[in-house]
Amino acid sequence: MPSKLVCPKCKGTNIDVQVVQETQGAKTTTKTRSKYKEKQHGFIWWLFMGWWWWIVELLLWIVAFIPMALLRIGRRKKYKGKSTSTTTTKNIIEYKRVFVCKDCGHYWTI
């Protein structure tokens, strides 16, 4: 910075120096954590159906192998669980020096 500032427009020396804060944008980062496990049958299902269902399924495999194989291939697994997201925003800030001439109102930066 020169020792004596001069306005480039009117050549005056009555200069004011200001520091200006500019926000240039924000940077957002999102992190997601997921915890899933395969959904299984509960106690009541096993109490009333599960103890005999494996016998029925075994007999179906013996009698109708090809249709059971096709059904098993097309079956999707069900999952249960939860997902949490954390969002972090970081503002980008820049500081600039602005020189203002008090005589003519002209302003500039160096």
C-alpha positions in Angstrom: 0.0 0.0 0.0 1.6 3.3 -1.0 2.2 5.9 1.7 0.0 8.5 0.0 -3.1 7.4 -1.9 -4.3 9.4 -4.9 -7.7 9.1 -6.5 -7.2 7.9 -10.1 -10.2 9.9 -11.3 -9.9 13.4 -9.6 -6.3 13.1 -8.3 -7.5 14.0 -4.8 -5.8 12.8 -1.6 -8.9 12.7 0.7 -9.2 8.9 0.6 -11.1 6.6 3.0 -10.1 2.9 3.4 -12.8 0.3 4.2 -12.6 -3.5 4.6 -15.5 -5.3 3.0 -16.5 -8.9 3.7 -17.8 -10.8 0.7 -19.6 -14.1 0.8 -18.7 -16.1 -2.3 -20.9 -19.1 -1.8 -21.4 -22.1 0.4 -20.1 -25.6 0.3 -22.5 -28.3 1.5 -21.4 -31.8 2.5 -23.9 -34.5 3.3 -22.9 -37.8 5.0 -25.4 -40.6 5.2 -25.1 -43.6 7.5 -27.4 -46.6 7.0 -27.9 -49.6 9.1 -30.0 -52.4 7.6 -30.5 -56.0 8.3 -32.6 -58.7 6.7 -36.2 -58.7 8.0 -37.1 -62.0 9.7 -40.3 -63.5 11.0 -41.3 -62.8 14.6 -42.1 -65.1 17.4 -45.8 -65.3 16.8 -45.3 -66.3 13.1 -42.9 -69.1 14.2 -45.4 -70.2 16.9 -48.4 -70.6 14.6 -46.9 -71.2 11.1 -43.2 -71.7 11.1 -43.1 -75.1 12.8 -45.1 -76.7 10.0 -44.3 -74.4 7.0 -40.8 -75.9 6.5 -42.5 -79.3 5.9 -44.8 -77.8 3.3 -42.0 -76.1 1.6 -39.9 -79.3 1.5 -42.8 -81.2 -0.1 -43.2 -78.4 -2.7 -39.5 -78.7 -3.5 -39.9 -82.4 -4.0 -43.1 -82.2 -6.1 -42.6 -79.0 -8.1 -38.8 -78.4 -8.3 -38.8 -76.1 -11.4 -41.6 -73.7 -10.3 -40.1 -73.4 -6.8 -36.7 -72.7 -8.3 -38.2 -69.9 -10.5 -40.1 -68.5 -7.5 -37.0 -68.5 -5.3 -34.9 -66.7 -8.0 -37.5 -63.9 -8.4 -38.0 -63.4 -4.7 -36.6 -60.2 -3.2 -35.4 -59.9 0.3 -37.0 -57.4 2.7 -34.8 -55.2 4.8 -35.5 -53.1 7.8 -33.4 -50.5 9.5 -32.7 -46.8 9.7 -30.7 -44.2 7.9 -29.3 -40.9 9.3 -28.0 -38.0 7.4 -25.7 -35.2 8.6 -25.4 -32.0 6.5 -22.5 -29.6 7.0 -22.4 -26.2 5.3 -19.2 -24.2 5.1 -19.5 -20.5 3.9 -16.7 -19.1 1.8 -15.8 -15.6 2.9 -13.3 -13.2 1.4 -12.1 -9.8 2.7 -11.3 -7.0 0.4 -9.9 -3.5 0.9 -12.0 -0.8 -0.9 -10.6 2.7 -1.3 -13.2 5.6 -1.5 -12.4 9.1 -2.6 -14.3 11.5 -0.3 -14.1 14.3 -2.9 -15.7 12.6 -6.0 -17.1 9.4 -4.6 -15.0 7.1 -6.9 -14.1 3.7 -5.4 -11.6 1.0 -6.3 -9.8 -2.0 -5.0 -6.1 -2.9 -5.1 
